[in-house]
Amino acid sequence: MVNEELNEMYEEIVMDHYHNPRHTESLESPEFEVEKNNPFCGDEIKIQIDVKDNQKVSVSLTGWGCAISQASGSLLAEKINEMDFSELQNTIDQFRKLIKSEELSEIELDNLGDISALSGVRKFPVRIKCAMLSWVALEEIIKGSGN
């Protein structure tokens, strides 16, 4: 019964982020911008990042596609907005561990918060690329920034 309730809660989080995506307003002059698509299913995202003087990130993420790809992007945007740029790669690494069924510590799970709602995707290997699309784009920005 508890497992069923947990699955329902996770489904509600994913559908909420799909229907009401966060941080979709374009940034005026982003420092970084990457567009990615998944040619297998047609999912598309565009992520814009601006880094303020104190190294806090402002993010915009827009796209089109399945509920998983769009909810994942919204959850990512909600999580990283106002995060220190230096913490982004660690968050990506934690999400990758979650989606690949690797063990996460309680601290890592707490850090991911609502993003853990995407853990069910790992049961459907073909959907992992959908969930990872925005995260791969963010990682491309980090690697391109020289950090």
MODELLER restraints for C-alpha pairs under 7 A, 6 or more apart:
rsr = mdl.restraints
at = mdl.atoms
rsr.add(forms.Gaussian(group=physical.xy_distance, feature=features.Distance(at['CA:10:A'], at['CA:117:A']), mean=4.47, stdev=0.5))
rsr.add(forms.Gaussian(group=physical.xy_distance, feature=features.Distance(at['CA:13:A'], at['CA:117:A']), mean=6.60, stdev=0.5))
rsr.add(forms.Gaussian(group=physical.xy_distance, feature=features.Distance(at['CA:14:A'], at['CA:71:A']), mean=5.50, stdev=0.5))
rsr.add(forms.Gaussian(group=physical.xy_distance, feature=features.Distance(at['CA:14:A'], at['CA:117:A']), mean=6.62, stdev=0.5))
rsr.add(forms.Gaussian(group=physical.xy_distance, feature=features.Distance(at['CA:15:A'], at['CA:67:A']), mean=6.97, stdev=0.5))
rsr.add(forms.Gaussian(group=physical.xy_distance, feature=features.Distance(at['CA:17:A'], at['CA:71:A']), mean=4.74, stdev=0.5))
rsr.add(forms.Gaussian(group=physical.xy_distance, feature=features.Distance(at['CA:17:A'], at['CA:74:A']), mean=5.86, stdev=0.5))
rsr.add(forms.Gaussian(group=physical.xy_distance, feature=features.Distance(at['CA:17:A'], at['CA:75:A']), mean=6.81, stdev=0.5))
rsr.add(forms.Gaussian(group=physical.xy_distance, feature=features.Distance(at['CA:18:A'], at['CA:67:A']), mean=5.40, stdev=0.5))
rsr.add(forms.Gaussian(group=physical.xy_distance, feature=features.Distance(at['CA:18:A'], at['CA:70:A']), mean=5.57, stdev=0.5))
rsr.add(forms.Gaussian(group=physical.xy_distance, feature=features.Distance(at['CA:18:A'], at['CA:71:A']), mean=4.47, stdev=0.5))
rsr.add(forms.Gaussian(group=physical.xy_distance, feature=features.Distance(at['CA:21:A'], at['CA:71:A']), mean=6.94, stdev=0.5))
rsr.add(forms.Gaussian(group=physical.xy_distance, feature=features.Distance(at['CA:21:A'], at['CA:74:A']), mean=5.09, stdev=0.5))
rsr.add(forms.Gaussian(group=physical.xy_distance, feature=features.Distance(at['CA:22:A'], at['CA:74:A']), mean=5.19, stdev=0.5))
rsr.add(forms.Gaussian(group=physical.xy_distance, feature=features.Distance(at['CA:22:A'], at['CA:77:A']), mean=6.63, stdev=0.5))
rsr.add(forms.Gaussian(group=physical.xy_distance, feature=features.Distance(at['CA:22:A'], at['CA:78:A']), mean=6.14, stdev=0.5))
rsr.add(forms.Gaussian(group=physical.xy_distance, feature=features.Distance(at['CA:23:A'], at['CA:59:A']), mean=6.58, stdev=0.5))
rsr.add(forms.Gaussian(group=physical.xy_distance, feature=features.Distance(at['CA:23:A'], at['CA:60:A']), mean=5.07, stdev=0.5))
rsr.add(forms.Gaussian(group=physical.xy_distance, feature=features.Distance(at['CA:23:A'], at['CA:61:A']), mean=6.13, stdev=0.5))
rsr.add(forms.Gaussian(group=physical.xy_distance, feature=features.Distance(at['CA:23:A'], at['CA:77:A']), mean=6.17, stdev=0.5))
rsr.add(forms.Gaussian(group=physical.xy_distance, feature=features.Distance(at['CA:23:A'], at['CA:78:A']), mean=6.86, stdev=0.5))
rsr.add(forms.Gaussian(group=physical.xy_distance, feature=features.Distance(at['CA:24:A'], at['CA:60:A']), mean=5.11, stdev=0.5))
rsr.add(forms.Gaussian(group=physical.xy_distance, feature=features.Distance(at['CA:24:A'], at['CA:61:A']), mean=5.13, stdev=0.5))
rsr.add(forms.Gaussian(group=physical.xy_distance, feature=features.Distance(at['CA:24:A'], at['CA:62:A']), mean=5.34, stdev=0.5))
rsr.add(forms.Gaussian(group=physical.xy_distance, feature=features.Distance(at['CA:25:A'], at['CA:60:A']), mean=5.91, stdev=0.5))
rsr.add(forms.Gaussian(group=physical.xy_distance, feature=features.Distance(at['CA:26:A'], at['CA:60:A']), mean=5.59, stdev=0.5))
rsr.add(forms.Gaussian(group=physical.xy_distance, feature=features.Distance(at['CA:27:A'], at['CA:48:A']), mean=6.77, stdev=0.5))
rsr.add(forms.Gaussian(group=physical.xy_distance, feature=features.Distance(at['CA:27:A'], at['CA:60:A']), mean=6.31, stdev=0.5))
rsr.add(forms.Gaussian(group=physical.xy_distance, feature=features.Distance(at['CA:30:A'], at['CA:48:A']), mean=5.80, stdev=0.5))
rsr.add(forms.Gaussian(group=physical.xy_distance, feature=features.Distance(at['CA:30:A'], at['CA:49:A']), mean=5.51, stdev=0.5))
rsr.add(forms.Gaussian(group=physical.xy_distance, feature=features.Distance(at['CA:30:A'], at['CA:50:A']), mean=4.87, stdev=0.5))
rsr.add(forms.Gaussian(group=physical.xy_distance, feature=features.Distance(at['CA:31:A'], at['CA:49:A']), mean=5.94, stdev=0.5))
rsr.add(forms.Gaussian(group=physical.xy_distance, feature=features.Distance(at['CA:31:A'], at['CA:50:A']), mean=4.90, stdev=0.5))
rsr.add(forms.Gaussian(group=physical.xy_distance, feature=features.Distance(at['CA:32:A'], at['CA:48:A']), mean=5.63, stdev=0.5))
rsr.add(forms.Gaussian(group=physical.xy_distance, feature=features.Distance(at['CA:32:A'], at['CA:49:A']), mean=5.09, stdev=0.5))
rsr.add(forms.Gaussian(group=physical.xy_distance, feature=features.Distance(at['CA:32:A'], at['CA:50:A']), mean=6.54, stdev=0.5))
rsr.add(forms.Gaussian(group=physical.xy_distance, feature=features.Distance(at['CA:32:A'], at['CA:141:A']), mean=6.49, stdev=0.5))
rsr.add(forms.Gaussian(group=physical.xy_distance, feature=features.Distance(at['CA:33:A'], at['CA:47:A']), mean=5.65, stdev=0.5))
rsr.add(forms.Gaussian(group=physical.xy_distance, feature=features.Distance(at['CA:33:A'], at['CA:48:A']), mean=4.38, stdev=0.5))
rsr.add(forms.Gaussian(group=physical.xy_distance, feature=features.Distance(at['CA:33:A'], at['CA:49:A']), mean=6.40, stdev=0.5))
rsr.add(forms.Gaussian(group=physical.xy_distance, feature=features.Distance(at['CA:34:A'], at['CA:46:A']), mean=5.72, stdev=0.5))
rsr.add(forms.Gaussian(group=physical.xy_distance, feature=features.Distance(at['CA:34:A'], at['CA:47:A']), mean=5.49, stdev=0.5))
rsr.add(forms.Gaussian(group=physical.xy_distance, feature=features.Distance(at['CA:34:A'], at['CA:48:A']), mean=6.68, stdev=0.5))
rsr.add(forms.Gaussian(group=physical.xy_distance, feature=features.Distance(at['CA:34:A'], at['CA:137:A']), mean=6.14, stdev=0.5))
rsr.add(forms.Gaussian(group=physical.xy_distance, feature=features.Distance(at['CA:34:A'], at['CA:141:A']), mean=6.99, stdev=0.5))
rsr.add(forms.Gaussian(group=physical.xy_distance, feature=features.Distance(at['CA:35:A'], at['CA:45:A']), mean=5.74, stdev=0.5))
rsr.add(forms.Gaussian(group=physical.xy_distance, feature=features.Distance(at['CA:35:A'], at['CA:46:A']), mean=4.29, stdev=0.5))
rsr.add(forms.Gaussian(group=physical.xy_distance, feature=features.Distance(at['CA:35:A'], at['CA:47:A']), mean=6.46, stdev=0.5))
rsr.add(forms.Gaussian(group=physical.xy_distance, feature=features.Distance(at['CA:36:A'], at['CA:44:A']), mean=5.80, stdev=0.5))
rsr.add(forms.Gaussian(group=physical.xy_distance, feature=features.Distance(at['CA:36:A'], at['CA:45:A']), mean=5.49, stdev=0.5))
rsr.add(forms.Gaussian(group=physical.xy_distance, feature=features.Distance(at['CA:36:A'], at['CA:46:A']), mean=6.47, stdev=0.5))
rsr.add(forms.Gaussian(group=physical.xy_distance, feature=features.Distance(at['CA:36:A'], at['CA:133:A']), mean=6.97, stdev=0.5))
rsr.add(forms.Gaussian(group=physical.xy_distance, feature=features.Distance(at['CA:36:A'], at['CA:137:A']), mean=6.30, stdev=0.5))
rsr.add(forms.Gaussian(group=physical.xy_distance, feature=features.Distance(at['CA:37:A'], at['CA:43:A']), mean=5.44, stdev=0.5))
rsr.add(forms.Gaussian(group=physical.xy_distance, feature=features.Distance(at['CA:37:A'], at['CA:44:A']), mean=4.24, stdev=0.5))
rsr.add(forms.Gaussian(group=physical.xy_distance, feature=features.Distance(at['CA:37:A'], at['CA:45:A']), mean=6.36, stdev=0.5))
rsr.add(forms.Gaussian(group=physical.xy_distance, feature=features.Distance(at['CA:38:A'], at['CA:44:A']), mean=6.53, stdev=0.5))
rsr.add(forms.Gaussian(group=physical.xy_distance, feature=features.Distance(at['CA:42:A'], at['CA:65:A']), mean=6.50, stdev=0.5))
rsr.add(forms.Gaussian(group=physical.xy_distance, feature=features.Distance(at['CA:43:A'], at['CA:64:A']), mean=5.80, stdev=0.5))
rsr.add(forms.Gaussian(group=physical.xy_distance, feature=features.Distance(at['CA:43:A'], at['CA:65:A']), mean=4.20, stdev=0.5))
rsr.add(forms.Gaussian(group=physical.xy_distance, feature=features.Distance(at['CA:43:A'], at['CA:66:A']), mean=6.53, stdev=0.5))
rsr.add(forms.Gaussian(group=physical.xy_distance, feature=features.Distance(at['CA:43:A'], at['CA:69:A']), mean=6.78, stdev=0.5))
rsr.add(forms.Gaussian(group=physical.xy_distance, feature=features.Distance(at['CA:44:A'], at['CA:63:A']), mean=5.18, stdev=0.5))
rsr.add(forms.Gaussian(group=physical.xy_distance, feature=features.Distance(at['CA:44:A'], at['CA:64:A']), mean=5.21, stdev=0.5))
rsr.add(forms.Gaussian(group=physical.xy_distance, feature=features.Distance(at['CA:44:A'], at['CA:65:A']), mean=6.20, stdev=0.5))
rsr.add(forms.Gaussian(group=physical.xy_distance, feature=features.Distance(at['CA:45:A'], at['CA:61:A']), mean=6.88, stdev=0.5))
rsr.add(forms.Gaussian(group=physical.xy_distance, feature=features.Distance(at['CA:45:A'], at['CA:62:A']), mean=5.58, stdev=0.5))
rsr.add(forms.Gaussian(group=physical.xy_distance, feature=features.Distance(at['CA:45:A'], at['CA:63:A']), mean=4.00, stdev=0.5))
rsr.add(forms.Gaussian(group=physical.xy_distance, feature=features.Distance(at['CA:45:A'], at['CA:64:A']), mean=6.49, stdev=0.5))
rsr.add(forms.Gaussian(group=physical.xy_distance, feature=features.Distance(at['CA:45:A'], at['CA:134:A']), mean=6.50, stdev=0.5))
rsr.add(forms.Gaussian(group=physical.xy_distance, feature=features.Distance(at['CA:46:A'], at['CA:61:A']), mean=5.63, stdev=0.5))
rsr.add(forms.Gaussian(group=physical.xy_distance, feature=features.Distance(at['CA:46:A'], at['CA:62:A']), mean=5.31, stdev=0.5))
rsr.add(forms.Gaussian(group=physical.xy_distance, feature=features.Distance(at['CA:46:A'], at['CA:63:A']), mean=6.00, stdev=0.5))
rsr.add(forms.Gaussian(group=physical.xy_distance, feature=features.Distance(at['CA:47:A'], at['CA:60:A']), mean=5.70, stdev=0.5))
rsr.add(forms.Gaussian(group=physical.xy_distance, feature=features.Distance(at['CA:47:A'], at['CA:61:A']), mean=4.48, stdev=0.5))
rsr.add(forms.Gaussian(group=physical.xy_distance, feature=features.Distance(at['CA:47:A'], at['CA:62:A']), mean=6.64, stdev=0.5))
rsr.add(forms.Gaussian(group=physical.xy_distance, feature=features.Distance(at['CA:48:A'], at['CA:59:A']), mean=5.61, stdev=0.5))
rsr.add(forms.Gaussian(group=physical.xy_distance, feature=features.Distance(at['CA:48:A'], at['CA:60:A']), mean=5.05, stdev=0.5))
rsr.add(forms.Gaussian(group=physical.xy_distance, feature=features.Distance(at['CA:48:A'], at['CA:61:A']), mean=6.41, stdev=0.5))
rsr.add(forms.Gaussian(group=physical.xy_distance, feature=features.Distance(at['CA:49:A'], at['CA:57:A']), mean=6.55, stdev=0.5))
rsr.add(forms.Gaussian(group=physical.xy_distance, feature=features.Distance(at['CA:49:A'], at['CA:58:A']), mean=5.70, stdev=0.5))
rsr.add(forms.Gaussian(group=physical.xy_distance, feature=features.Distance(at['CA:49:A'], at['CA:59:A']), mean=4.73, stdev=0.5))
rsr.add(forms.Gaussian(group=physical.xy_distance, feature=features.Distance(at['CA:49:A'], at['CA:60:A']), mean=6.67, stdev=0.5))
rsr.add(forms.Gaussian(group=physical.xy_distance, feature=features.Distance(at['CA:50:A'], at['CA:57:A']), mean=5.77, stdev=0.5))
rsr.add(forms.Gaussian(group=physical.xy_distance, feature=features.Distance(at['CA:50:A'], at['CA:58:A']), mean=5.11, stdev=0.5))
rsr.add(forms.Gaussian(group=physical.xy_distance, feature=features.Distance(at['CA:50:A'], at['CA:59:A']), mean=6.54, stdev=0.5))
rsr.add(forms.Gaussian(group=physical.xy_distance, feature=features.Distance(at['CA:51:A'], at['CA:57:A']), mean=4.68, stdev=0.5))
rsr.add(forms.Gaussian(group=physical.xy_distance, feature=features.Distance(at['CA:51:A'], at['CA:58:A']), mean=6.29, stdev=0.5))
rsr.add(forms.Gaussian(group=physical.xy_distance, feature=features.Distance(at['CA:55:A'], at['CA:84:A']), mean=5.36, stdev=0.5))
rsr.add(forms.Gaussian(group=physical.xy_distance, feature=features.Distance(at['CA:55:A'], at['CA:85:A']), mean=5.69, stdev=0.5))
rsr.add(forms.Gaussian(group=physical.xy_distance, feature=features.Distance(at['CA:56:A'], at['CA:82:A']), mean=4.92, stdev=0.5))
rsr.add(forms.Gaussian(group=physical.xy_distance, feature=features.Distance(at['CA:56:A'], at['CA:83:A']), mean=5.27, stdev=0.5))
rsr.add(forms.Gaussian(group=physical.xy_distance, feature=features.Distance(at['CA:56:A'], at['CA:84:A']), mean=4.50, stdev=0.5))
rsr.add(forms.Gaussian(group=physical.xy_distance, feature=features.Distance(at['CA:56:A'], at['CA:85:A']), mean=6.03, stdev=0.5))
rsr.add(forms.Gaussian(group=physical.xy_distance, feature=features.Distance(at['CA:57:A'], at['CA:80:A']), mean=6.93, stdev=0.5))
rsr.add(forms.Gaussian(group=physical.xy_distance, feature=features.Distance(at['CA:57:A'], at['CA:81:A']), mean=5.57, stdev=0.5))
rsr.add(forms.Gaussian(group=physical.xy_distance, feature=features.Distance(at['CA:57:A'], at['CA:82:A']), mean=4.88, stdev=0.5))
rsr.add(forms.Gaussian(group=physical.xy_distance, feature=features.Distance(at['CA:57:A'], at['CA:83:A']), mean=5.54, stdev=0.5))
rsr.add(forms.Gaussian(group=physical.xy_distance, feature=features.Distance(at['CA:57:A'], at['CA:84:A']), mean=6.11, stdev=0.5))
rsr.add(forms.Gaussian(group=physical.xy_distance, feature=features.Distance(at['CA:57:A'], at['CA:85:A']), mean=5.92, stdev=0.5))
rsr.add(forms.Gaussian(group=physical.xy_distance, feature=features.Distance(at['CA:58:A'], at['CA:81:A']), mean=5.21, stdev=0.5))
rsr.add(forms.Gaussian(group=physical.xy_distance, feature=features.Distance(at['CA:58:A'], at['CA:82:A']), mean=5.96, stdev=0.5))
rsr.add(forms.Gaussian(group=physical.xy_distance, feature=features.Distance(at['CA:59:A'], at['CA:77:A']), mean=6.21, stdev=0.5))
rsr.add(forms.Gaussian(group=physical.xy_distance, feature=features.Distance(at['CA:59:A'], at['CA:81:A']), mean=5.63, stdev=0.5))
rsr.add(forms.Gaussian(group=physical.xy_distance, feature=features.Distance(at['CA:60:A'], at['CA:77:A']), mean=6.90, stdev=0.5))
rsr.add(forms.Gaussian(group=physical.xy_distance, feature=features.Distance(at['CA:61:A'], at['CA:73:A']), mean=6.65, stdev=0.5))
rsr.add(forms.Gaussian(group=physical.xy_distance, feature=features.Distance(at['CA:61:A'], at['CA:77:A']), mean=6.47, stdev=0.5))
rsr.add(forms.Gaussian(group=physical.xy_distance, feature=features.Distance(at['CA:63:A'], at['CA:70:A']), mean=6.73, stdev=0.5))
rsr.add(forms.Gaussian(group=physical.xy_distance, feature=features.Distance(at['CA:64:A'], at['CA:70:A']), mean=6.78, stdev=0.5))
rsr.add(forms.Gaussian(group=physical.xy_distance, feature=features.Distance(at['CA:68:A'], at['CA:130:A']), mean=6.11, stdev=0.5))
rsr.add(forms.Gaussian(group=physical.xy_distance, feature=features.Distance(at['CA:68:A'], at['CA:131:A']), mean=5.64, stdev=0.5))
rsr.add(forms.Gaussian(group=physical.xy_distance, feature=features.Distance(at['CA:69:A'], at['CA:130:A']), mean=4.61, stdev=0.5))
rsr.add(forms.Gaussian(group=physical.xy_distance, feature=features.Distance(at['CA:69:A'], at['CA:131:A']), mean=4.87, stdev=0.5))
rsr.add(forms.Gaussian(group=physical.xy_distance, feature=features.Distance(at['CA:69:A'], at['CA:133:A']), mean=6.61, stdev=0.5))
rsr.add(forms.Gaussian(group=physical.xy_distance, feature=features.Distance(at['CA:72:A'], at['CA:131:A']), mean=5.50, stdev=0.5))
rsr.add(forms.Gaussian(group=physical.xy_distance, feature=features.Distance(at['CA:73:A'], at['CA:134:A']), mean=5.29, stdev=0.5))
rsr.add(forms.Gaussian(group=physical.xy_distance, feature=features.Distance(at['CA:75:A'], at['CA:115:A']), mean=5.92, stdev=0.5))
rsr.add(forms.Gaussian(group=physical.xy_distance, feature=features.Distance(at['CA:89:A'], at['CA:139:A']), mean=6.89, stdev=0.5))
rsr.add(forms.Gaussian(group=physical.xy_distance, feature=features.Distance(at['CA:92:A'], at['CA:135:A']), mean=6.37, stdev=0.5))
rsr.add(forms.Gaussian(group=physical.xy_distance, feature=features.Distance(at['CA:94:A'], at['CA:108:A']), mean=6.61, stdev=0.5))
rsr.add(forms.Gaussian(group=physical.xy_distance, feature=features.Distance(at['CA:97:A'], at['CA:103:A']), mean=6.95, stdev=0.5))
rsr.add(forms.Gaussian(group=physical.xy_distance, feature=features.Distance(at['CA:97:A'], at['CA:104:A']), mean=7.00, stdev=0.5))
rsr.add(forms.Gaussian(group=physical.xy_distance, feature=features.Distance(at['CA:98:A'], at['CA:104:A']), mean=6.97, stdev=0.5))
rsr.add(forms.Gaussian(group=physical.xy_distance, feature=features.Distance(at['CA:98:A'], at['CA:119:A']), mean=6.13, stdev=0.5))
rsr.add(forms.Gaussian(group=physical.xy_distance, feature=features.Distance(at['CA:99:A'], at['CA:119:A']), mean=5.75, stdev=0.5))
rsr.add(forms.Gaussian(group=physical.xy_distance, feature=features.Distance(at['CA:99:A'], at['CA:121:A']), mean=6.87, stdev=0.5))
rsr.add(forms.Gaussian(group=physical.xy_distance, feature=features.Distance(at['CA:99:A'], at['CA:122:A']), mean=5.40, stdev=0.5))
rsr.add(forms.Gaussian(group=physical.xy_distance, feature=features.Distance(at['CA:100:A'], at['CA:122:A']), mean=6.28, stdev=0.5))
rsr.add(forms.Gaussian(group=physical.xy_distance, feature=features.Distance(at['CA:101:A'], at['CA:122:A']), mean=6.72, stdev=0.5))
rsr.add(forms.Gaussian(group=physical.xy_distance, feature=features.Distance(at['CA:121:A'], at['CA:127:A']), mean=6.31, stdev=0.5))
rsr.add(forms.Gaussian(group=physical.xy_distance, feature=features.Distance(at['CA:121:A'], at['CA:128:A']), mean=6.21, stdev=0.5))
rsr.add(forms.Gaussian(group=physical.xy_distance, feature=features.Distance(at['CA:122:A'], at['CA:128:A']), mean=6.37, stdev=0.5))
